[in-house]
Amino acid sequence: MYVYDKFDNSLVSDRVEQFREQVGRRLSGELTEDEFKPIRLMNGLYLQLHAYMLRVAIPYGLLSSPQMRKLAEVARTYDRGYAHFTTRQNIQFNWPRLEDTPDILEELSSVEMHAIQTSGNCIRNITADQFAGVDAEELDDSRVWAELIRQWSSLHPEFTFLPRKFKIAVTGSPHDRTAVKFHDIGLILKHDEDGNLGFEVLVGGGLGRTPMIGRTVREFLPQQYLLSYLEAILRVYNQLGRRDNKYKARIKILVHETGIDALREMVEEEWSHVKEEGVDLPFAEVDRVRSHFTDPTYDVLPDHDHSFAVKQFEDPMFGRWVRANLAPHKMPGYVIANVSLKPIGGAPGDVTAAQMEAVADLADKYSLGEIRVAHEQNLVLADVKMSDAYSLWKKLDEVQLGTPNLGLISDIIACPGLDYCALANARSIPVAQRLQRRFADFSRQFDIGELTLNISGCINACGHHHAGHIGILGVDRRGEEYYQLTLGGSADENASIGKIVGPAFSNAEIVDAVETVIDTYLSIRANGEAFIDTYRRTGEEPFKIALFGEKQNVAA
């Protein structure tokens, strides 16, 4: 993983001391909350419903075991003993005291972590594929390019105060695990006809109150021009993005109102000037960054392990974990182990200090000291020997991290909702917990099969409800919590936006409504097809009839 140099260390340390002084001014009353707000946002500090929340950056979702232990220490010392992993591969502490935040940031800086650009109208944490570097199908390691973009974008003077927040994702695999088409800029690594490496560049994706799928602004961009082309897009957006209305300030609105062809012309024109300014990096610098992401020394192993097969037969729950949570590795004898942060009845994405320490220890023992964070709010141990998988699972299970539900109905993405967030209209976590309990039987979950269920507590869509096969959106109806149901969303390479199927359901009705959707799917699926395939084949009609009846459906 990338290691800070003297410049990085100096920058982060100086930023901590600057913030410490600013916090002191706020505590003394020299700064009002309105004056302090832009300062704290630039340092990852939000004021939530009940307390401050500190969001810490995990660039492209990559953590070392010492970093994970430091996060656990912060959770135990300065918070309430737990933290929350987000859909942007960040981590949030929900209960820090304002006076403690400079000390927290100083602690984090000792392990090369910070909270810069995790909030505010700037380029946010760059995300990448959690399987980067170990996926046999990938064209190139997306972490390399995410790190280059991170270094280019951090405190970029021209893009510190954009019209609105800006999100970039990179994927190097044919199967998209980064929701790349729902980003302001999505980068898909590909080869041209001559085998040269470059990017398909998408622009204008996003969720929130106006969900849109990114449009291709350039079919193929040679790799050496990545930064100058990104700079051209950001310059056009910075000049033309709406600043009079925050709901229309994202680049997706600019794409929608201008049209992709007109925007492409403006970007290409701007790019012709940017290229002359020397923004792009020499290949030697790309190689320097790439040297931080070389393969470890793997053992030479057979591609089959007898004990691994036997244990799946002897222990059915381990067999389920293998089926759901393990993924193929590019090296024979190794597997990628997904660690579920969605135990039945738990808050999705939450993890205790003790669990973080356990994961750090297990990463050292079984996965070369490295942990990944997935945008689905789970963790990944990317380099596990097949022969160690059973021992790893047993130890994970001892700390309630061995749930075999990756990609199943209880693997719910959920925002913190009204339990924490001042913007939310409804609670997300209790609904997720009730759904997990309703579908707790693992035999039933595996029978239902691959399915994404996402919950947001408000239209800002932090739970990515638009992109779930089943999406739930919390809405306020005369002071009571109601929930809209959407069907047919998808965040992968075949991205789609879920469609609202009818009137909202009350808090008491929403879990039954989801079960009705599932029962309907099971009754009409063909040849064991996945939920999303059934929905795309049949459309919404059978689900609407099951939910609302024939007459109500006609009236709708």
Number of C-alpha atoms within 10 A of each C-alpha: 16 15 10 13 9 7 9 13 17 13 10 22 17 11 19 25 15 12 18 19 12 18 22 15 14 18 14 10 10 13 15 12 14 8 11 15 16 15 16 21 20 20 24 22 26 20 18 17 15 12 15 18 23 29 26 26 24 23 23 30 24 24 18 18 22 16 22 23 21 22 26 25 21 23 26 16 14 18 19 15 17 23 25 21 26 25 22 26 26 25 24 22 22 24 20 20 14 19 13 14 23 21 16 22 26 19 18 21 20 14 18 17 22 25 26 24 23 26 24 24 18 24 26 21 29 27 33 34 29 28 28 25 22 19 22 14 14 20 19 19 23 25 30 26 26 23 22 18 20 20 12 16 22 16 15 13 8 13 19 17 14 22 23 22 20 22 20 26 27 30 31 27 23 14 13 19 21 28 28 30 30 30 26 25 27 27 26 23 25 24 16 14 7 6 8 13 17 22 24 18 23 24 27 25 26 27 22 17 13 16 22 22 22 23 22 19 23 15 13 18 21 16 18 15 16 20 21 22 24 19 22 21 22 22 20 18 23 18 11 14 23 19 15 9 11 12 14 17 19 24 28 27 20 19 23 13 11 13 12 18 13 12 20 18 12 15 22 16 13 19 21 13 11 19 16 10 10 10 15 19 15 10 11 9 12 16 11 11 19 18 13 14 15 12 9 8 7 13 11 10 14 11 10 13 15 9 14 17 15 11 15 17 12 10 11 11 17 23 19 18 23 21 15 20 22 22 16 16 22 16 18 16 20 28 26 23 26 28 28 25 27 28 22 22 18 18 23 28 27 20 22 17 23 17 21 23 19 21 27 26 17 22 23 17 13 19 24 18 19 23 26 23 30 27 24 28 26 26 24 24 27 29 25 21 23 25 18 17 22 21 12 22 21 14 15 19 15 11 14 17 23 23 25 29 28 24 19 20 25 30 27 29 29 29 32 25 24 21 17 19 22 12 14 24 23 27 27 28 24 17 22 28 20 17 22 22 15 16 18 18 12 17 11 11 18 17 11 20 18 18 22 26 28 29 32 31 31 27 21 18 25 23 30 30 35 36 29 27 26 27 29 33 27 29 23 14 13 7 9 11 19 24 30 19 24 25 28 26 25 23 22 17 16 11 19 21 22 21 17 19 20 15 13 20 19 17 17 12 12 20 20 15 18 19 15 16 20 17 14 17 21 17 8 15 16 12 6 13 16 16 24 21 15 18 21 11 11 14 14 17 13 17 22 21 16 15 21 16 12 14 9 12 17 10 6 11
